[in-house]
C-alpha cells in the first residue's frame, strides 16, 4: 500500500489556505468511448465499459493506470460489481447480452442473453440479483447471479435506461427516458408498484445511503429530480449542467455528483439544500461517475476523449479541512467519505453505476 500523508488545508469558508475542494487530480487513458464504470468494494479497481471497441478497461486506482483490458460483447454500455467484488456484470447494448467477468482472473466466464438493447445494470445489496433495463422492449431483465440465468422480466415504462436499488434491496428505481417517468419495482414480487413523473428524458439515477431520496438526471431539461422514496413523489428539482447523464452519491449521502455530457463538467449537489455548490471541468462528453467506497475519489468517464477523470473529494470536520488531493494515485482502501463542510463521514452508498 502506498504511503500517503494528510494535508491540512485551512479552515472551511476562509483563511489564506482554504481547501480547493473537488479538484481533478489525474486523467487516465482507457479504451474507445468509455461509458459506465464501477469500483470494487475494496476500492482498488475500477472497471470501465468502452462502448466503441467492445472492451472493459481494468484500472488500478492506486496508480491510476489501466492494467488490462477484457474483451466483451458488442457496444458495452454499463458495469456493476457484486458486493463481494468477485464478479463484474457488463451490459452489451448491440447484442442483447450481459458479460460476466471474474475479477480474480479478469476473464469473461459467462454471457447472459437479456432483452433488446440493455442499458444500465444494478445489483442487489445481497448480490443475488442483477437488474437490467432493456431500452427497446420496455422491460427489465432480472438475472439470478448464482446461475447467471434470467429468472424474471418486468414490463416498465418507455425506453428504460437507468436503474438503482435501495440499500435494503426492497425496491428498484428504473428511469424511463421515453415517457419521462421512473418505475418503482418491488424486488420481492418483481412488480411495478408505482410510477413517478420526472423531468425530460431521465437517464441516470442514484439513491442515498439511507434510501430516503433518489436523484434522477433529466438529460433534455438540464435538471435533477429529487424523489422522496417514502412517498414516491418529486420533492425538488435542481438545475445542473448541459445534458446530465450519470449520477453518484457519496457514502455520507451529503453530495451528489452529476456528469453533464454536453457541458464537459460535473455538477456537485449539496443534498441537504439541493443546490449546486460546485462545477468541475472534466474531459469531453462525461457519461458515468462512480465514487470510491470511503468517498475520497470520484471517477468520471469521458466518452469522446477516451479518458477517465479522477476527482479528489476534500473532507471537512467542523471548520478543519483535510485535503486528499496530494495523494499519489487513488486509494486502494477506498478513501474516507465525501462530505460537506461540518459533517462527518458516514456509511455506504447505493446508486447506479454508478451503481
Number of C-alpha atoms within 10 A of each C-alpha: 7 12 6 12 11 11 14 16 19 19 19 21 11 10 10 8 12 17 24 15 20 24 21 19 17 18 20 19 18 27 22 21 26 34 30 35 32 29 30 23 21 17 24 20 26 25 26 35 33 29 26 17 17 21 26 32 24 22 23 20 25 19 17 22 19 19 12 13 20 17 17 25 23 19 23 34 31 34 33 29 29 22 17 12 18 15 24 23 28 36 35 30 24 16 17 20 23 31 24 24 23 16 18 9 10 19 16 19 12 14 19 18 18 25 23 21 25 32 30 33 32 31 31 23 18 12 18 15 23 23 26 35 33 30 24 16 17 20 25 30 25 24 23 16 19 9 11 19 17 19 12 13 19 18 18 24 24 21 25 33 30 35 33 31 30 25 21 13 19 15 23 24 28 34 34 31 25 18 17 20 25 31 25 23 23 16 18 9 10 19 16 19 11 14 19 16 18 25 23 21 25 34 31 35 33 32 31 26 23 16 21 15 23 26 28 36 34 31 25 16 17 22 25 31 25 24 23 16 19 9 10 19 18 19 12 14 19 18 18 26 23 21 26 33 31 34 33 31 34 32 27 23 28 24 24 23 26 36 33 31 25 17 20 21 25 31 25 23 24 18 18 10 11 19 17 19 12 13 19 18 15 24 22 20 24 34 29 34 32 29 34 32 27 24 30 26 31 26 28 34 35 31 25 17 17 22 23 30 23 27 25 26 27 25 28 25 16 13 14 18 24 21 24 28 25 13 17 17 18 30 28 20 16 23 20 24 28 32 24 25 18 13 16 16 20 18 15 20 26 29 30 32 31 32 34
